[in-house]
């Protein structure tokens, strides 16, 4: 019995390693979250493109919004995690403190939701992809897989959905609008922005001045 369990664990580990190495060269054909979106909305808008095809404005906007230390950390922003834990302990608005690397690991390899098991696996996958993938690859996978609206995944699909153009042609303001919906794209809509979303949009535009793509 234990021998079969060990064999199963070994097979699962090998498959995961193969999937991670494969992911260094290719975008995932579909993710668990995308499957959920397909069932929920009956449609799936996505358009995978390479890192070089993505506009610099949308890259800067998302980094400004989600993880300004992206190019400098090893996958984890311990300061942000500590701050998030303190806010949560004080009963303030829940904050995840997750980096782009962590979100990429979750979006591609795991499922949504909050649980210690998922967070533990997320940490493992984050550590591995930071070792196996480059920062550019991590950012490309993230920008291609992130949920950006109801059934809309990736910045290219979001650019066409909200503004009718490719992500490389987005203005600074348009890119900031797309990034502003994160991390709750089902709640916020750039086409009908709330006062909060307008405030966040303006904040992202200011922060983009400090973002360098290196």
Residue pairs with C-beta under 8 A, 6 or more apart in sequence:
16 109
19 109
20 109
20 125
20 128
20 129
20 132
21 132
23 108
23 129
23 133
23 141
24 132
24 133
24 137
27 48
27 140
27 141
27 144
27 145
28 108
28 141
28 145
31 107
31 108
31 145
32 110
32 111
32 112
33 107
33 111
33 112
33 145
33 147
33 153
34 44
34 46
34 145
34 153
36 112
37 44
37 147
37 150
37 151
37 153
38 44
38 151
40 150
40 151
41 150
41 151
42 151
43 151
44 151
44 153
45 149
45 151
45 152
45 153
45 157
45 160
45 161
46 144
46 152
46 153
46 154
46 156
46 157
47 154
47 156
47 157
47 160
48 144
48 154
48 156
49 144
49 154
49 156
49 167
50 140
51 136
51 137
51 139
51 140
53 156
53 166
53 167
53 168
54 140
54 143
54 155
54 156
54 167
54 168
55 159
55 166
55 167
55 168
55 169
55 170
55 175
56 213
57 170
57 171
57 172
57 174
57 175
57 208
58 143
58 155
58 159
58 167
58 170
58 175
58 178
58 179
59 139
59 143
59 213
60 175
60 208
60 211
60 213
61 172
61 175
61 176
61 178
61 179
61 204
61 208
62 100
62 142
62 143
62 146
62 155
62 178
62 179
62 182
63 70
63 100
63 139
63 211
63 213
64 176
64 179
64 204
64 207
64 208
64 210
64 211
65 176
65 179
65 180
65 182
65 200
65 204
65 207
66 99
66 100
66 103
66 179
66 182
66 183
67 77
67 99
67 100
67 101
68 207
68 210
68 211
69 77
69 80
69 99
70 99
70 100
70 101
70 135
70 139
71 135
71 212
71 213
71 214
73 99
73 101
74 130
75 99
75 101
75 102
75 126
75 127
75 129
75 130
76 99
76 101
76 102
76 123
76 126
77 97
77 99
80 97
80 99
81 97
82 97
83 95
83 97
84 95
84 96
84 97
85 97
87 93
87 94
87 95
88 94
88 95
96 183
98 106
98 122
99 126
100 138
100 139
100 142
101 126
101 129
101 130
101 138
102 122
102 123
102 126
103 142
103 146
104 126
104 129
104 138
104 141
104 142
104 145
105 122
105 125
105 126
105 129
106 112
106 118
106 122
106 125
107 141
107 142
107 145
107 146
107 147
108 141
108 145
109 121
109 125
110 118
110 121
110 122
110 125
111 118
129 138
130 138
133 141
143 154
143 155
144 153
144 154
144 155
144 156
145 153
145 154
146 153
146 154
146 155
146 182
147 153
147 185
147 186
148 154
148 155
148 157
148 158
148 161
148 178
148 181
148 182
148 185
149 158
149 161
149 162
149 181
149 185
149 186
149 189
150 185
150 186
152 158
152 161
152 185
155 167
155 178
156 166
156 167
158 167
158 178
159 165
159 166
159 167
159 169
159 170
159 174
159 178
160 166
162 174
162 177
162 178
162 190
162 191
163 170
163 174
167 175
170 178
172 205
172 208
173 201
173 205
175 208
176 201
176 202
176 204
176 205
176 208
177 190
177 193
177 201
178 190
179 204
180 188
180 190
180 193
180 197
180 200
180 201
180 204
181 188
181 189
181 190
181 197
188 194
188 196
188 197
189 197
190 197
193 201
